[in-house]
Amino acid sequence: MIMGREGVTLSALERALLDARSEQIALFDAHGRLEYLNAQARKVIEANGNPAAHPQVRAQLLARGARVLPLKWRETALGEAVIVAPPRPTLAEEEEAAVQEALKRAAGNRSQAARQLGISRTTLWRRLTGRNRVHARRV
């Protein structure tokens, strides 16, 4: 186990669970001191220098849209977890993934892929060739 300040401990299992998460997670003690960064947070924070020596880790995570969760045991405040969710794919990225997945399931058969997606073959062709952009009419 790793002993933190004020008797807070994280076992190897707890660290492994935190490191397996896709979110960036930082744990701070009740005095605001950094106790632990999971693997995702370390990748981002270490790119800016040594996290242990960096007093602005919390501010960096909050600037990335982190949410703060208070950590309590009964009535005792233990600290807080600062969590940044991974970025979500754009609608265009999700659409591209759906088209590629349908083509894969249909073994490259475009007609069958279009049927799976509930679109015409022409619309599928436009998606595949990048011709699905809306153009303004010229007057």
C-alpha positions as CSV (number, residue, x, y, z in Angstrom):
1,M,0.0,0.0,0.0
2,I,1.0,3.6,-0.5
3,M,0.6,5.7,2.6
4,G,-0.6,9.2,1.8
5,R,-0.7,12.2,4.1
6,E,-2.8,12.1,7.2
7,G,-3.1,8.3,7.1
8,V,-4.9,8.1,3.8
9,T,-3.9,4.9,1.9
10,L,-4.3,3.6,-1.6
11,S,-3.8,-0.1,-2.2
12,A,-2.3,-1.5,-5.4
13,L,-5.8,-2.6,-6.3
14,E,-7.3,0.8,-5.8
15,R,-4.5,2.4,-7.9
16,A,-5.1,-0.2,-10.6
17,L,-8.8,0.6,-10.7
18,L,-8.2,4.3,-10.9
19,D,-5.6,3.8,-13.7
20,A,-8.0,1.6,-15.7
21,R,-10.5,4.5,-16.0
22,S,-10.6,6.5,-19.2
23,E,-11.2,9.7,-17.3
24,Q,-8.3,11.9,-15.9
25,I,-8.6,11.6,-12.1
26,A,-6.7,13.5,-9.4
27,L,-7.2,12.9,-5.7
28,F,-6.5,15.7,-3.3
29,D,-6.4,15.5,0.5
30,A,-8.6,17.6,2.8
31,H,-6.0,20.4,2.7
32,G,-6.0,20.5,-1.1
33,R,-2.6,18.7,-1.5
34,L,-2.3,16.4,-4.5
35,E,-2.3,12.7,-3.3
36,Y,-2.6,10.7,-6.6
37,L,-3.0,11.1,-10.3
38,N,-4.3,8.2,-12.4
39,A,-2.5,7.1,-15.6
40,Q,-4.7,9.3,-17.9
41,A,-4.1,12.4,-15.7
42,R,-0.4,11.7,-15.5
43,K,0.0,11.6,-19.3
44,V,-1.5,15.1,-19.6
45,I,0.0,16.7,-16.5
46,E,3.5,15.2,-16.9
47,A,3.6,16.8,-20.4
48,N,3.8,20.1,-18.5
49,G,6.5,19.0,-16.0
50,N,6.7,17.1,-12.7
51,P,3.1,16.9,-11.2
52,A,4.4,16.6,-7.6
53,A,6.1,19.9,-8.0
54,H,3.3,21.5,-9.9
55,P,0.9,23.5,-7.6
56,Q,-1.6,24.2,-10.5
57,V,-2.7,20.6,-11.2
58,R,-6.2,21.2,-9.9
59,A,-6.5,24.4,-11.9
60,Q,-5.3,22.7,-15.1
61,L,-7.9,19.9,-14.6
62,L,-10.7,22.4,-13.9
63,A,-9.7,24.4,-17.0
64,R,-10.3,21.2,-19.0
65,G,-13.9,21.0,-17.7
66,A,-13.3,18.8,-14.7
67,R,-16.0,18.1,-12.1
68,V,-15.2,18.0,-8.4
69,L,-16.5,15.3,-6.1
70,P,-16.1,15.7,-2.4
71,L,-14.7,12.6,-0.7
72,K,-16.2,11.8,2.7
73,W,-16.3,9.0,5.2
74,R,-19.4,9.5,7.3
75,E,-19.1,13.1,8.4
76,T,-15.3,13.4,7.9
77,A,-14.1,15.2,4.8
78,L,-11.2,13.2,3.3
79,G,-10.6,15.5,0.3
80,E,-11.9,15.6,-3.2
81,A,-11.6,13.8,-6.6
82,V,-11.2,16.0,-9.6
83,I,-12.3,14.2,-12.8
84,V,-12.1,15.1,-16.4
85,A,-14.2,13.0,-18.8
86,P,-12.6,11.9,-22.0
87,P,-13.6,14.0,-25.1
88,R,-16.7,12.8,-26.9
89,P,-16.6,12.1,-30.6
90,T,-18.3,14.6,-32.9
91,L,-21.5,13.7,-34.7
92,A,-19.5,13.5,-38.0
93,E,-17.0,11.0,-36.3
94,E,-19.9,8.9,-35.0
95,E,-21.5,8.9,-38.4
96,E,-18.2,7.9,-40.1
97,A,-17.8,5.0,-37.5
98,A,-21.4,3.8,-38.2
99,V,-20.8,3.8,-42.0
100,Q,-17.5,1.9,-41.6
101,E,-19.1,-0.6,-39.2
102,A,-22.0,-1.2,-41.6
103,L,-19.6,-1.8,-44.5
104,K,-17.6,-4.2,-42.3
105,R,-20.7,-6.2,-41.4
106,A,-21.8,-6.2,-45.0
107,A,-18.3,-7.4,-46.2
108,G,-18.0,-4.3,-48.3
109,N,-21.4,-4.6,-50.0
110,R,-22.6,-1.0,-50.2
111,S,-26.2,-1.9,-51.0
112,Q,-26.5,-4.1,-48.0
113,A,-24.7,-1.5,-45.8
114,A,-27.1,1.2,-46.9
115,R,-30.0,-1.0,-46.0
116,Q,-28.5,-1.6,-42.5
117,L,-28.2,2.1,-42.0
118,G,-31.6,2.9,-43.4
119,I,-30.3,5.2,-46.1
120,S,-30.2,5.1,-49.8
121,R,-27.1,3.9,-51.8
122,T,-26.7,7.4,-53.1
123,T,-26.6,8.9,-49.6
124,L,-24.1,6.2,-48.6
125,W,-22.0,7.1,-51.6
126,R,-22.1,10.8,-50.6
127,R,-21.0,9.9,-47.1
128,L,-18.1,7.8,-48.5
129,T,-16.9,10.5,-50.9
130,G,-17.3,13.5,-48.6
131,R,-20.1,15.0,-50.8
132,N,-22.5,15.2,-47.9
133,R,-21.7,18.8,-47.1
134,V,-24.5,21.4,-47.4
135,H,-23.6,24.1,-49.9
136,A,-25.3,27.5,-49.9
137,R,-27.2,28.3,-53.0
138,R,-25.8,30.9,-55.3
139,V,-28.2,33.7,-56.1
